[in-house]
Amino acid sequence: MRAVQEPDSLEAARAVVLEAARERVRVQAIGSGSKLDWLVPPEPAAVELRTRGLGGVVAYEPGDGTITARCGTLWSELVEVTARHGHHLSPEVSAPEHATLGGVIAAGQSGIDRLRHGPVRHQVLGLQVLLADGTLARSGGRLVKNVTGFDVHRLHTGAHGSLGVIVEASLRLYPAPEERAIATLACTDRGEALRSARHALEPPVGALAVMAFDGALLEAGDGVQLAILLAARAEVLPHQLRELGARQGGLEIASGDAARARWSSYRDLERAPGRWADLRVGCLPSRCGATWDLLVRAAQSAGARAQVLAHPGIATLDAWIDGTGAAVLSVAADLRATGSQVHVRGARASSTPPAGADVMRRLRSALDPVGLWATRLEGLER
């Protein structure tokens, strides 16, 4: 049975880690636990280190556009704090009320605003991390400026706690958009959705997000849906909508309160239908349509059904496979054979080593020589 530890200070968390190291038992760090199923089930851990007690904003500088907070702070709380001062917190992640600051960074979870602001690692200015030997190590800083030293915080972003526990983070902020709008289009097939998406991706429209997806994911029927999310200054948004309407007919436009009411439904699509996707696929932008077609055919060949959410602007596809674990791995193998990058989530994960696996193993050995952290990564066994 696991011993559950819920420290309320950094020193208390450090004491838990030092005791586990002395006893030579594994530790599993957990924030809210909303993304544990992104991983291979962890090694058996004697200690569960829950970080929700390590919460709160440490420093917020509205004039500098930066915020520093402890790892257990809910993402939704940070969104609320920064919005009051006219800031946008990136990434705009799915289900922010169930995500912690440390968990978002550790999982490398980007949001629907990645097309404009980039992935989560671009938002991290600095981290404080609790290492396996009890060291509280800092990297980067709290301000948007150059700092000396290596960007070690980039290593911890997306490492899922396999190198240490993120206990504090500093993030850059952006001016909040004054107005939002959502343009949707019911398409006859995947090809039409992707062709129409190009109209929103080319300037001067400058969409915040463009998503093409199987309508059943949003209970919008069996066809393919296109959603274009716009966020801009009040005087800019009407121009974007006019330009978009001139390029693409048949759009349904929601703006003002109607857009704000529907926004979270599209933001949370990455967790439809009630769970994270089985596969995340990356491909060349020019092959987005072909990859989507192959994914559907591969699922059918494996006796399963695939539902897909595509982000054409960043050439990624999330796929929910209604089938067995073997079917998921079969689809992943077919996609990898064409050069796509595929991440298989959860217990169905394959043993295919990721790119740079040897470097990643050496990093883990250097930062966690005794194997304290229970996290396991796909294709990266010790």
N, C-alpha and C positions, 0 to 999 in steps of 0.2 A: 504493500500500500504506500502511495506517495505521501510524503510530509509536505503539506501546503504551507508556504511561507508568504506573508503579505507585508513586507517592510514598508514603513512610512517615512523613511529617510535613506539617504545614500549610504550612510554609515551602517545602518541596519542591513541594507542589501549587501553591502560589502562583507559584513560578518557572516551572512548566509553562505556566500560564495567561498569564503575562506574555510568555513567549517566543512562544506562539501568537499573541498579540495583535500583537506586533512583526512577526511574519511574515505576519499577516493570513490565518491559516488557521483552519478551524473545529475545535472540540473537542467530542467526545462523551463525557460523563461516564457511567460504568457502575459499579454496585455489584456485585451478583451477576448482573445481566442477566435476572432472572426475569420482569420485566414490560415488557421492550422491545417485545413484541408487542401491548401496549396502544396503541401509537403508530403514526402514519404513519411509514414508513421515513424515517430522518433524512437531512438534507442530507449529501452526501459530506464526511467529516471526515478531516483529515490526522492528527489526534491523538486517541487513545482514552485517556481519563483514568480509570484503574481505581482505585476508592477503597477496596478491601478492606484495603489496608495502613494505612488511617486508622481503626484499630479500638481498642476498649478503653473501659472505664467511667472517666469523668473524676471524677464525684462521685456518691455514693449516700447519701441521708439517709433512713434508714428511719423515723425519728421524724417527719420532715416529709412523707414519702410522695412523694419526688421522686427522679429519677435523671437524670444527664447523661452522655452517651456520644458517642463519635466516630461518624461516619456509616457507616464500614465494618463496624461491629459487627453480627454476625448477630442477627436478632430472637430466634432460639431461645436464644442465649446470654443475652440480656437477660431472657427469661422465666425461665431457670434461676436467674440471680442474684437476681431479685426474689422468686421463689417461696420461696427458702431463708429469707427474712425475712418470710414471710407476706403478700406483696403479689401483687396481680393486675395484670399489664401489659396495658393496652388500647391498640390493638385486638388481639383474638385472631384473628390473620390466618391465612389458608390458607398451607400450606407454609412455616412460619416458619424452617425450616432452610435455605431457599433465598432468604430475604429479608434485606436489610440495613436498618438503622435509617434511613439516608438514603433508600433506595429506597422504603420504606413511606411515609415522609412526602412525598417528591417525587411519588409516584404517587397520593397521597390514598387509600391503601388502607385501608379500614375492615374490620372483622372481624365474626364472628357475634355479638359482644356489643354491636353498635351500638344495638340496641333499648334496652339499659340504660344504656350509658355514652356514647352519641353517636358521631359520626364521629371520625376520627383528628385533625382540626384542633382538636377540643375537648381533646385530651390534650397538645397542644404548648404548653409554657410559654414557650419561647424557642428561638431558633436562632442559629447562627453560619453565615454564608453567604459563599462566595468568589465575588465579582462579576467581571464581564468585565474590569474595569480593574485587577484584582489586589487590590482592597480586601477585607479580612475584616470584614464588617459584622455587628453583633449587633442582635438585636431581642428584646424580652421579657426574661425572667430565668430563674433556676433554682429559684425558690420559688413556692408557690401564694399569691400576693398581688398587689395592684395594682402596676404599674410605670408609670413615666412614658413618654411617647412613643407612637408609633403601633404597632399590631399588625402590623408588616410581615411577621412570620413567617407570618401567615395567607395572604399572597400566594404564598409559596413552597410552601405545602402544597397539593399537587395540580398544581403547575406543571410537573412532569416535568423539572426542571432547565433550563427555558427562560429563567429569570431569573437563574440562578446555581446553584452547586453547594453543597448543604447539607453542611457539614463537621462540625457538632456540633449536638446537640439535647438539650433538657431536657423531660422528660415528667412528668405527674402519675401517681400510682399509686393503687390502690384496695385495700381489704382483700380478701385471697383468700377465696373461698367455702370452707367446711369440707367440704361434701358436694355431689355432683353426681348427677343422674338424667336419664335419657332416656326419654321416652314416645313411642311410635310407633303409627301407625294406618295400615292399608292401606285406601285409600278407593276407592269405585267410580268417582269422576270428580273433576274439578277443583272443581266446586261444593261437593261434600261436604268436600273437604280445606279449602277456604277457610272454610266455615261452622264446621267443627270448630276451626279455628285461632282463632276469636274467643273460644272458651272459655278458651284459654291467655293471650290478650292482655288480658282483663279482670281487674281485681283481684278477689280477693287472690292469684291464682296467681303473677303477676309472673315469667313465663318470661324466661330470658336470651335465648333465640332461638326463633323459630317458623319452620319452613321447610316448604313444600309443593313437591314436585318429582316429575318423571317418574321412576318407579322404576328405569328402565334406567340412570340416572346413578349409582346405587349398586348396580347389578346385583341389584335387588330385584324384578325382574319388569317387566311392561309397564304396570301400573297407576300410580296416583298415590299417593305416600306423604306422610304428614305426620309431621314430627319436632318434638318439643317438648323443648328443652334447659333444664333447671332447675339452678341453682347458688345455694346459700344456706347459712345457718348450720345446724348439725346439728339444732337444735330446730325450725327453720322448715320444712325440706324435707318432713317427713312430713305437715305440715298442707297444704302446697301440693299434694302428691300426692293426699291425700284429697279436697280441693276439686276438683281436676282430674278425678278419677275419678267424682265425683258429677255433674259436668257432662257428661262424655263417656264413654260405654261403649266397650268393645272395645279399650282401649289395652293395648299391651305395654310393661311397665315394666322398665327396666334401671337398677340403682342400684349404689353401691359400686364394687368392682373391675370389674364388668361394664360400668358406665357409663364409667369411666375408660378401659377398653380400646377402647370404640367411639367415644369422643369425637372423636378426630382424624379419623375417617371423615366425620363431619358437618361438622367445622370446615373440612375440605379440599374440600367439595363445590363451592365456587366455582372450583375448578380441575379439575373433572370434565368430560369424561373424558380426563384427562391434559393438558388445555390450558385456557386461559381462554375464557370465553364470547365469541362474536362480537358480541353486543349486550348492553348494559346499559340497561334501560328503567325510567324513573320515571313514576309516574302518581298520580292521586288515590287514596287508600285505598279509596274506594267503587267505583272502577273497576278494581280489581285483577283480578277475575274476567273482566270484559269485555275487558280488555287482553290477558290470557292467551289467551282464545278467539280474539281478532283475530290475535294473533301466530301461532297455529297455522294459522289459515285462510290468512293472508297467505303463509306459507311454502309451504303446499300449492298455492296459486295460482301461486307462482313455481317450482313443480316441485321443491320441497325439503321437508325434514322438520325440525321444530323440537323440541328438548328444552329444558325450562324448569325453572329453580329460582326459586321465588318466596319473598320475605320479606314476608308480609302486614303485619307490624307496622310496616315502614318503606316499604311500597308500592314495592318495586323487584323487577324480574325480570331474571335472567340467562338468555340464550338462546343455545344452540348450534344453528347452522343447518347441516344436512347438505346443502350445495348450493354453487353457484358464488358468486363475489363479486357478480355481478349480482343473484342471489337475495337475498343479505344486504341489499344496498342497496334492493331493492324492498320487503322487509319493513320496513326502517327508514322508508322514505317513507310507507308505509301507516300506521304507528304515529304518526309525526309529524303526519299529517293529522288525527288525532283529539285532538291536544294533548298527547300523551305526550312526555316528554323522552327522547331516544335518543342514546346514545353508541356509535358504531361503532368497534370496535377493529381495529388493525393495518392491513395493506396494503389492506384493503377499505374503508377510511374514505372517507366522502363529503366533498364540499366545502361542505356546509351550515354556515354560520357559527354558532357557539354564541351564546347570549345574552351580551350585554356584549362582543362581539367588538371593537368599536372601542376600548373602554377597555383591553382586554387587549393590543391592538396598540400602543397608546401606552405602556403599561407596559414592554413588551419594547423599544421604541425608546429609552425613557429609561434602562433598566438594561443594555441590550446594544445600543448604537447601531451597532456595527460588525458585528453578526451573528456573534459568536464561537461561540455555542452552536448545535450542529447539530440540536437537538430540533425536530421539527415537530409541531404540534397540529392535530387535525381541524378543517378549515374555517377555519384561522387562518394563512394563508400571509402571508409578508412582502410 
